[in-house]
Amino acid sequence: MLNQMDHMTNGKLRILLDTFRGIKTHFFVWSIDRDTKGISLPKNIKMFRYVPQNDILGHPQVVAFMTHGGLNSVWEALYHAVPMVVMPLHADQYKNAGNIVNRGIGVRADFRGGFSVEELTATLKSLLEDDRYESEIRRLSDIYHLDPVKPAETVRMWINYTINTRGAAHLHSACTELYFFQYWLLDVIAFATFVIFGSFAVVAYVAYILVYGRAGNVKTKSHKSKEGKKKRNQDENVTINGKKCDDPVEKEKLTSRKRKKEKNI
């Protein structure tokens, strides 16, 4: 049986058909979601857009299952003890294929990398002609079916337990007693929002101080420099009796007297 493998080129489709055509001892049921009109099918192949996969795997005459390796398909094959030919396509299917091969319950065919009719035929025959795959998956299937406690017994036990403990209140989840804002973590969200925006505000303030504070210091220094220059110019324009003094000695004396007066004031 084949499960859905509709994502394939016409070349790979022909390889699969030629491979199945060559294995005349087995009948193939193929679920494929594509138009099959115009395709020449061998007598031992039936194509359908949909088949009840789990029901078919449970049929006693099913001896192998070709699958892409999806987890649900693997569990169904394990439940019904059907060996697998895995052709992984993406995601977890490659890991599932590796586990199947390592467990000895199936073989792998490289669908992405390409394969020939001869290679696929040899892969299929290695599964169909080796009884070890069937015996191993049957052993694992028996373990899978082995349930120490049946579902009906589990239900009966919990019903009696709930009645005897008057509702088993001690097993109730604590989240049923939380306030609305606690249940939806609104307090945590509010605190996190405050921390985030507060951090941004601090960073913005520090950046503002570093940028504009430095510019203010430069401006202040420039202003002080201008004031000092103006004072020096005033000192140089010292006058005696209203007249400008050009004598350096007299100018120095008058300047010294002027500075002493300013200090005393």
Protein Blocks (a to p, Z undefined) as FASTA:
>chain_A
ZZddfbccfklmmmmmmmmmmmmmbccdddddddfehiacdfkbccdfbdcfklmmmpmk
bcbdcdehiaklmmmmmmnopacddddfbhjllmmmmmmmmnopaccddfknopafklmm
mmmmmmmmmmklmmmmmmmmmmmmmcfbafklmmmmmmmmmmmnnoolmlpcfklmpcfk
lmnommmmmmmmmmmmmmmmmmmmmmmmmmmmmmmmmmmmmmmmmmmmmmmmmmmmccee
hiacfbfklmmmmmmmmmmmmmmZZ
